[in-house]
Amino acid sequence: MKHVVIIGNGISGITAARHIRKLSSHRITVISSETLHFYSRTALMYIYMGHMKYEHTKPYEDSFWKKNKIDLIYDHVIKVDTASRSLHLNSGATVLYDTLIIATGSTSNKFDWPGQNLKGVQSLYSYPDLRLMEESTKGAKQAVIVGGGLIGIEMAEMLLSKNIGVTFLVREPEFWSIVLPRQEASMISRHIRSHHVQLILDTELKTIQGDKDGNVKSVTTNKNKIIDCDFVGLTVGVSPNIRFLKDSTIETGSGVLVDEYLQTNIADVYAIGDCAERTYDLPGRKYIEQIWYTGRMMGEVVAQSVCGSKTRYEPGPWFNSAKFFDIEYQTYGNVMPELKSNEEDFYWEHASGLKALHVVWDKDTKEFRGINAFGLRLRHERFDIWLRQKKDIGFIIENLSETNFDPEFFVRHETEIIKEFFQQFPNLKIRIAS
Ligand SMILES: Cc1cc2nc3c(=O)[nH]c(=O)nc-3n(C[C@H](O)[C@H](O)[C@H](O)COP(=O)(O)OP(=O)(O)OC[C@H]3O[C@@H](n4cnc5c(N)ncnc54)[C@H](O)[C@@H]3O)c2cc1C
């Protein structure tokens, strides 16, 4: 019986395990050193805020694994020997595999700041990080968060829920403006401030200072401003968690290098999820994508290949969603922070500053490129199909109303949006009518 070993029990590894079980009777072992059971990483913030308990974040009963003949090992893989197809674990144990799937996720970035190891200074990625944060913020009054991304804003919401004041240091000129166009980034920056977060833009962390007991007491910015605090959250991005592979024959770049079948340079060794780096182009997609749904898709695809039906990883048009305090965000296709020379766009923002829509299309062909929605819920499947069918912008605007799935009684804005669109682009109206 083939033994498939998966390192990592996050969404990628567990999706692979579940699908391999559905498709085969292979022996399956999942090894992970974070928690014995799979839990939803994206729900970490809700545990801190008291909305959920850890137990509620586990999508499967603890009995599921035995019932489905998926063996779990709670240990850390320190070495992979591909010649003998063996894994060496921290406990001293060795595990032999026929097929190996590396699904080891990410690790939080740190940039060797003086003071980054003081007590009360940490990142947020894992369940142990969450437990540490719960401990470190007991009695805290003032926090500094460094790095304006999705984990940073979640951390701000978490801290505010415990009445801890938050100063947010962001290197860019607006919040998340390396991803969002200027208009949206500016709207979200205003929204963050409306939650009484002190958002300091264009500013980086220089050093972190501690007291005589090794507890953090302040940070100094690159503009030599000193900010007193008793907690520092470092949320400056994540990188593939692959250090344990450094002495192996498995090729790595920033992540584990994989081809279109998610296979590494070594036969029967695959990598999926946050830790995988594609070596081939996919239009509008990055080589490393550190999000939940891509991990799940890769897990499904690799299961097919491992079970004898070689399948390419073709995720289709990009999409993502997030929440910035009260504003839900969805993106379909590609809306880049800067318009490309061949692109044109339309931006609508509601007077409340809580809702916005941004559409981008090709200036010459009018082909729809992507849409960002804030505070408005749009149907993913419609945009996925329209992007694949290369619909034009006229079609998108004409059919905008049918994409909305805001709950009943929510105020609808399509009429206003479409009117404003045609005021700005009257020629497109003629084109659609003709
Ligand atoms: C706070 C937070 C909020 C997020 N919110 C969102 C969101 O809203 N939407 C979204 O799309 N994405 C979100 N993400 C990102 C998303 O959670 C990740 O993209 C996803 O969890 C990656 O899944 P994975 O299975 O590839 O890796 P992981 O979930 O990281 O799982 C890998 C596991 O492998 C273990 N491991 C690593 N190395 C070893 C080793 N050598 N031996 C044994 N075990 C090992 C790790 O400890 C970990 O448990 C969020 C991330 C965080 C941290």
The ligand as an SDF file (V2000), in Angstrom:
LIG
                    3D

 53 58  0  0  0  0  0  0  0  0999 V2000
   -4.2880   35.8100   11.3080 C   0  0  0  0  0  0  0  0  0  0  0  0
   -4.4550   35.3480    9.8990 C   0  0  0  0  0  0  0  0  0  0  0  0
   -5.6000   35.6430    9.2000 C   0  0  0  0  0  0  0  0  0  0  0  0
   -5.7540   35.2230    7.8800 C   0  0  0  0  0  0  0  0  0  0  0  0
   -6.9010   35.5390    7.2110 N   0  0  0  0  0  0  0  0  0  0  0  0
   -7.0630   35.1390    5.9420 C   0  0  0  0  0  0  0  0  0  0  0  0
   -8.2480   35.4040    5.2330 C   0  0  0  0  0  0  0  0  0  0  0  0
   -9.1720   36.0480    5.7620 O   0  0  0  0  0  0  0  0  0  0  0  0
   -8.3560   34.9580    3.9450 N   0  0  0  0  0  0  0  0  0  0  0  0
   -7.3670   34.2620    3.3420 C   0  0  0  0  0  0  0  0  0  0  0  0
   -7.5020   33.8810    2.1760 O   0  0  0  0  0  0  0  0  0  0  0  0
   -6.2210   33.9760    3.9910 N   0  0  0  0  0  0  0  0  0  0  0  0
   -6.0470   34.3920    5.2750 C   0  0  0  0  0  0  0  0  0  0  0  0
   -4.8880   34.0990    5.9320 N   0  0  0  0  0  0  0  0  0  0  0  0
   -3.8660   33.3050    5.2340 C   0  0  0  0  0  0  0  0  0  0  0  0
   -4.2440   31.8210    5.2850 C   0  0  0  0  0  0  0  0  0  0  0  0
   -4.5670   31.4790    6.5910 O   0  0  0  0  0  0  0  0  0  0  0  0
   -3.0980   30.9850    4.7430 C   0  0  0  0  0  0  0  0  0  0  0  0
   -2.9140   31.3120    3.3770 O   0  0  0  0  0  0  0  0  0  0  0  0
   -3.3870   29.5000    4.8680 C   0  0  0  0  0  0  0  0  0  0  0  0
   -3.6900   29.1480    6.1850 O   0  0  0  0  0  0  0  0  0  0  0  0
   -2.1810   28.7000    4.3960 C   0  0  0  0  0  0  0  0  0  0  0  0
   -2.5060   27.3580    4.4920 O   0  0  0  0  0  0  0  0  0  0  0  0
   -1.4050   26.2280    4.3550 P   0  0  0  0  0  0  0  0  0  0  0  0
   -2.1320   24.9470    4.5700 O   0  0  0  0  0  0  0  0  0  0  0  0
   -0.6560   26.4100    3.0990 O   0  0  0  0  0  0  0  0  0  0  0  0
   -0.3860   26.4950    5.5480 O   0  0  0  0  0  0  0  0  0  0  0  0
   -0.6010   26.6400    7.1080 P   0  0  0  0  0  0  0  0  0  0  0  0
   -2.0070   26.9440    7.4610 O   0  0  0  0  0  0  0  0  0  0  0  0
    0.4380   27.5720    7.5830 O   0  0  0  0  0  0  0  0  0  0  0  0
   -0.2950   25.1850    7.6660 O   0  0  0  0  0  0  0  0  0  0  0  0
    0.9980   24.6650    7.6590 C   0  0  0  0  0  0  0  0  0  0  0  0
    1.2280   23.8790    8.9400 C   0  0  0  0  0  0  0  0  0  0  0  0
    2.4570   23.1600    8.8160 O   0  0  0  0  0  0  0  0  0  0  0  0
    3.1450   23.2260   10.0540 C   0  0  0  0  0  0  0  0  0  0  0  0
    4.5760   23.0310    9.7870 N   0  0  0  0  0  0  0  0  0  0  0  0
    5.4220   23.8720    9.1560 C   0  0  0  0  0  0  0  0  0  0  0  0
    6.6480   23.3370    9.0680 N   0  0  0  0  0  0  0  0  0  0  0  0
    6.5810   22.1420    9.6630 C   0  0  0  0  0  0  0  0  0  0  0  0
    7.5340   21.1140    9.8960 C   0  0  0  0  0  0  0  0  0  0  0  0
    8.7920   21.2300    9.4590 N   0  0  0  0  0  0  0  0  0  0  0  0
    7.1400   20.0290   10.5730 N   0  0  0  0  0  0  0  0  0  0  0  0
    5.8630   19.8820   11.0050 C   0  0  0  0  0  0  0  0  0  0  0  0
    4.9090   20.8240   10.7920 N   0  0  0  0  0  0  0  0  0  0  0  0
    5.2730   21.9290   10.1410 C   0  0  0  0  0  0  0  0  0  0  0  0
    2.8360   24.6240   10.5400 C   0  0  0  0  0  0  0  0  0  0  0  0
    3.0820   24.7350   11.9140 O   0  0  0  0  0  0  0  0  0  0  0  0
    1.3660   24.7450   10.1760 C   0  0  0  0  0  0  0  0  0  0  0  0
    0.5510   24.2360   11.1830 O   0  0  0  0  0  0  0  0  0  0  0  0
   -4.7240   34.5030    7.2520 C   0  0  0  0  0  0  0  0  0  0  0  0
   -3.5540   34.2010    7.9590 C   0  0  0  0  0  0  0  0  0  0  0  0
   -3.4190   34.6100    9.2560 C   0  0  0  0  0  0  0  0  0  0  0  0
   -2.1580   34.2580    9.9990 C   0  0  0  0  0  0  0  0  0  0  0  0
  1  2  1  0
  2  3  1  0
  2 52  2  0
  3  4  2  0
  4  5  1  0
  4 50  1  0
  5  6  2  0
  6  7  1  0
  6 13  1  0
  7  8  2  0
  7  9  1  0
  9 10  1  0
 10 11  2  0
 10 12  1  0
 12 13  2  0
 13 14  1  0
 14 15  1  0
 14 50  1  0
 15 16  1  0
 16 17  1  0
 16 18  1  0
 18 19  1  0
 18 20  1  0
 20 21  1  0
 20 22  1  0
 22 23  1  0
 23 24  1  0
 24 25  2  0
 24 26  1  0
 24 27  1  0
 27 28  1  0
 28 29  2  0
 28 30  1  0
 28 31  1  0
 31 32  1  0
 32 33  1  0
 33 34  1  0
 33 48  1  0
 34 35  1  0
 35 36  1  0
 35 46  1  0
 36 37  1  0
 36 45  1  0
 37 38  2  0
 38 39  1  0
 39 40  1  0
 39 45  2  0
 40 41  1  0
 40 42  2  0
 42 43  1  0
 43 44  2  0
 44 45  1  0
 46 47  1  0
 46 48  1  0
 48 49  1  0
 50 51  2  0
 51 52  1  0
 52 53  1  0
M  END
$$$$
